[in-house]
Amino acid sequence: MNVRQIECYSLRLLLINLKGATSFENLRTVNQVVFPTFEVAAIALNLLEDDSAWEKVMEEATAFEMPVQLRQLFVDICLYCNPTDALHLFELTI
């Protein structure tokens, strides 16, 4: 999934869950805060999860796992947990 697909999916979530929206800016507004993307707005409304749990898992694993196990953990997270930004998650473990 690329960034454009995530934005489209997030926009769809916002359109389904927010009634009476009058503009794209209105869709990105949560508690009087205008977010830069639909994805961040969906995360703020708890319609979409962020990767903080997976970031914490990888951070903890880097303290005691060998590189082979870290790579396998990363692959498992990508295959079974669908992180929203796998590249960012990978870069955190380097």
C-alpha positions in Angstrom: 0.0 0.0 0.0 1.5 3.3 -0.9 0.9 6.8 0.6 -1.8 7.7 -1.9 -3.8 4.6 -1.1 -3.6 5.3 2.6 -4.9 8.8 2.1 -7.8 7.6 0.0 -8.6 4.9 2.6 -8.4 7.5 5.4 -10.7 9.9 3.4 -13.2 7.1 3.0 -13.2 6.4 6.7 -13.7 10.1 7.5 -16.5 10.4 5.0 -18.3 7.3 6.4 -17.9 8.4 10.1 -18.3 12.2 10.0 -21.7 13.4 9.1 -22.3 16.9 7.8 -18.8 17.6 6.6 -18.8 20.6 4.3 -15.2 20.6 3.0 -12.0 18.6 2.9 -10.6 21.0 5.5 -13.6 20.2 7.7 -12.9 16.5 7.3 -9.3 17.0 8.5 -10.5 19.0 11.6 -10.7 17.2 14.9 -11.4 19.2 18.1 -10.7 22.5 16.3 -7.3 21.3 15.1 -6.8 21.1 11.4 -4.5 18.1 10.6 -2.3 18.1 7.5 -3.5 14.8 6.1 -6.6 12.6 6.2 -4.6 9.8 7.7 -3.5 11.9 10.7 -7.1 13.1 11.2 -8.4 9.5 11.1 -5.7 8.5 13.7 -6.8 11.4 15.9 -10.4 10.1 15.7 -9.3 6.6 16.5 -10.6 5.4 13.1 -7.1 4.2 12.1 -4.3 2.9 14.2 -0.8 4.3 14.2 2.4 2.3 14.4 3.3 3.2 18.0 2.8 -0.3 19.3 5.0 -1.8 16.6 7.6 0.9 17.1 7.8 0.0 20.8 8.0 -3.7 20.0 10.9 -3.2 17.6 12.6 -0.8 20.1 12.4 -3.3 22.9 13.6 -6.2 20.6 16.7 -4.2 19.5 17.9 -4.4 23.1 18.3 -8.2 23.3 17.6 -9.8 19.9 20.2 -10.7 17.3 19.9 -9.2 13.8 18.4 -12.4 12.3 15.6 -12.3 14.9 15.0 -8.6 14.3 14.6 -9.1 10.6 12.2 -12.0 11.2 10.2 -9.9 13.7 10.0 -7.0 11.1 8.8 -9.4 8.4 6.2 -10.9 10.8 4.9 -7.4 11.7 4.7 -6.4 8.0 2.9 -9.7 7.0 0.5 -10.1 9.8 0.0 -6.7 11.4 -0.2 -4.3 8.4 1.8 -1.3 9.8 0.8 2.0 8.2 4.4 3.0 7.5 6.7 0.0 7.2 9.6 2.0 5.9 9.6 4.3 8.9 9.4 1.2 11.2 12.4 -0.3 9.4 14.4 2.9 9.7 13.8 3.0 13.4 15.6 -0.3 13.9 18.7 0.5 11.9 
